Amino acid sequence: MDGVLRCEGLKKSFGDLVAVDGVSFHVDQGETYGLLGPNGAGKTTTISMIAGLLTADAGSVIVAGNPVTTRSVAAKAAIGLVPQDIAIYPDLTARENIRFFGKLYGLASTALAGRTDEVLEIIGLSDRADDRVESYSGGMKRRLNIGIGLLHEPTLLILDEPTVGVDPQSRNAILENVEQLGRRGMAVIYTTHYMEEAERLCDRVGIIDGGRLVAEGTRRELVALVGSNDRIRVTASGNLDAAVDRIGDLGAVQQVARTSDGIEVVVEDAGGVITEILEAATQAGVAVATVDIDQPDLEDVFLHLTGKALRD
């Protein structure tokens, strides 16, 4: 079975309400997969079935080669779940919380001691390890929540809205942690109401709406669905007409025009051609003052597909 996670045709209804209707996707080793959708779209139900907390009416979930059900043992052992609601004990210290959950995971005492220190270092709480959690900020509590999910070194980590209500410093620390997990080879499912987080972290994104997966792909593949291109605005002086001619000869350029204070260029991928454009402008005798790039983003795609903003 390819991939760490493979979902096929997941369905779940609650009475007459169809919460999830035929959702299929996979997540590979070292990949961060963003699952995005407006409130009520079916994200939480999908996550609950993947984690083995809820029985699917139809379809299947395979994690690390093992089928997931509410009674699975091997498959669940490969999953780390970090819920949106903080699940830690405030009257214990961070170290005590980690050791408690480590014992629930069945980690041996000798291994748990070393792993506790590793996790505290990863989440940046080593200096507060022996303080009671009730004294922590919201961001610190969320970092501890993530650390507990990482404790048993899962093959698949599910992060459900991990930055809700945290301060900017803790939020950035959480995002850096997630980036490192992918580089270490962990498969991650990431749900968020912040589109900039999905842009930064996710290798691929699935957009769920009305219980169905309505689109899936890389950022570039999803942006192509709305037919938008990158627009480069160059503020410059000098022989602008000559620069327009030179830039227009570049194969990747779709449109180029002179503006009142420079040049505007339309391309498919600004990052892949910006150096050539600036070199062509310089060779034409133009002095470039500023460069601005407007790129369509996942928010545009989300609005196009669902008719709603992500936080609606």
Order of alpha helices (4+ residues) and beta strands (2+ residues): beta-beta-beta-alpha-beta-beta-alpha-beta-alpha-alpha-alpha-beta-alpha-beta-alpha-beta-beta-alpha-beta-alpha-beta-beta-alpha-beta-alpha
